[in-house]
């Protein structure tokens, strides 16, 4: 959302020409997000359009550079945390594959989604393709196959 400034009433905003301030506001909010590149562009625009007779105070420039540095460090931390999250998820999947694959050939008992004991069968294969790990079992006696969510297993023997 861009700010509109009445050029007849006010010609500058903190040393920046009103038309430049409006232009900068439009470019920073058009995408909906403000990132470090946008912040740097705003800083350069502000420095380029400041009043030469009344320049910005050095302490204000240092404060803005410190803000820029903090923003960059936070961006780097978010990137690093995202990478760590992906690594942990891959490790969890690897551990789960090892644990679930050891169930192949074992007899399991499971409950259906209503909570009743459904049947007992031998694990034929495992699947981690969906959001819920599942096993494929052959029911003892009638040889029918059932896909069972890992969370529904009540007994492994």
C-alpha positions in Angstrom: 0.0 0.0 0.0 1.7 3.2 -1.2 1.6 6.4 0.7 0.4 9.5 -1.1 2.0 12.8 -0.3 0.6 16.2 -1.2 3.5 17.9 -3.0 2.0 21.3 -2.6 1.9 21.1 1.2 5.2 19.3 1.7 8.1 19.0 -0.6 10.3 16.7 1.4 10.0 13.8 3.9 13.1 13.5 6.1 15.2 15.0 3.3 13.8 12.7 0.6 11.8 14.2 -2.2 8.1 13.3 -1.9 7.9 11.7 -5.3 10.9 9.5 -4.5 9.4 8.5 -1.1 6.2 7.5 -2.9 8.1 5.6 -5.6 10.2 3.7 -3.0 7.1 2.8 -1.0 5.4 1.3 -4.0 8.4 -0.8 -5.0 8.9 -2.2 -1.5 5.2 -3.2 -0.9 4.3 -4.4 -4.4 5.7 -7.9 -3.8 4.2 -8.1 -0.3 7.6 -8.9 1.4 10.5 -6.9 2.5 13.9 -8.6 2.2 17.5 -7.5 2.7 17.8 -6.4 -1.0 14.8 -4.1 -0.6 16.2 -2.7 2.6 19.5 -2.0 0.9 17.8 -0.3 -2.1 15.8 1.9 0.3 19.0 2.9 2.1 20.8 3.7 -1.1 17.8 5.7 -2.3 17.6 7.6 1.0 21.3 8.4 0.9 21.1 9.5 -2.8 18.2 11.8 -2.2 19.2 13.5 1.1 19.4 17.2 1.4 23.1 18.2 0.9 22.6 21.2 3.2 21.1 19.0 6.0 22.7 15.5 5.6 21.7 12.6 7.6 23.4 12.2 11.0 26.2 9.6 11.1 24.7 7.9 14.1 21.5 7.3 12.1 23.5 5.8 9.2 25.4 3.5 11.6 22.1 2.4 13.2 20.6 1.6 9.8 23.7 -0.4 8.8 23.4 -2.3 12.1 19.8 -3.1 11.3 20.8 -4.3 7.9 23.5 -6.5 9.4 21.0 -7.9 11.9 18.5 -8.6 9.1 21.1 -10.4 7.1 22.1 -12.6 10.0 18.5 -13.5 10.8 18.0 -14.4 7.1 21.1 -16.6 7.3 19.8 -18.3 10.5 16.5 -19.1 8.9 18.2 -20.6 5.9 20.5 -22.7 8.2 17.5 -23.8 10.4 15.6 -24.9 7.3 18.5 -27.0 6.2 18.9 -28.6 9.6 15.1 -29.4 9.6 15.4 -31.2 6.2 18.4 -33.1 7.5 16.6 -34.2 10.6 13.6 -35.3 8.5 15.8 -37.4 6.3 17.4 -39.0 9.3 14.0 -39.8 10.8 12.9 -41.4 7.5 16.1 -43.5 7.4 15.7 -44.7 10.9 12.0 -45.5 10.2 12.9 -47.5 7.1 15.4 -49.6 9.1 12.9 -50.2 11.9 9.9 -50.9 9.7 11.8 -53.2 7.3 12.8 -55.4 10.1 9.1 -56.3 10.5 9.0 -58.1 7.1 8.1 -61.8 7.8 6.9 -61.2 11.3 3.3 -61.8 12.5 1.4 -58.7 13.5 -1.9 -58.0 15.1 -3.6 -54.6 14.4 -6.8 -52.7 15.1 -8.9 -51.1 12.5 -9.7 -47.4 12.6 -12.7 -48.0 14.9 -10.4 -49.5 17.5 -11.5 -53.2 17.1 -8.9 -55.9 16.7 -9.1 -56.7 13.1 -6.9 -59.6 12.4 -3.5 -61.2 12.5 -1.2 -61.6 9.5 2.3 -61.8 8.3 4.0 -58.7 7.0 4.8 -58.9 3.3 6.1 -55.4 2.6 6.4 -51.9 4.0 5.6 -48.6 2.4 6.8 -45.1 3.3 5.4 -43.4 0.2 2.5 -41.7 1.9 2.4 -39.4 4.9 1.6 -42.4 7.1 4.0 -45.5 6.9 2.0 -48.6 6.2 2.6 -52.4 6.0 1.1 -54.9 3.6 0.0 -58.1 5.5 -1.4 -61.5 4.4 -4.1 -62.6 6.9 -3.3 -66.0 8.4 -5.8 -68.5 7.2 -7.7 -66.8 4.4 -4.6 -65.4 2.5 -6.2 -61.9 2.0 -4.0 -58.9 1.9 -4.5 -55.8 4.1 -2.7 -52.4 4.2 -2.3 -51.4 7.8 -1.0 -48.1 9.2 2.0 -48.5 11.5 0.0 -46.7 14.3 -2.7 -49.3 14.2 -0.4 -52.2 15.0 -0.9 -53.6 18.5 1.4 -56.6 18.6 4.5 -57.9 16.7 5.6 -61.5 17.2 
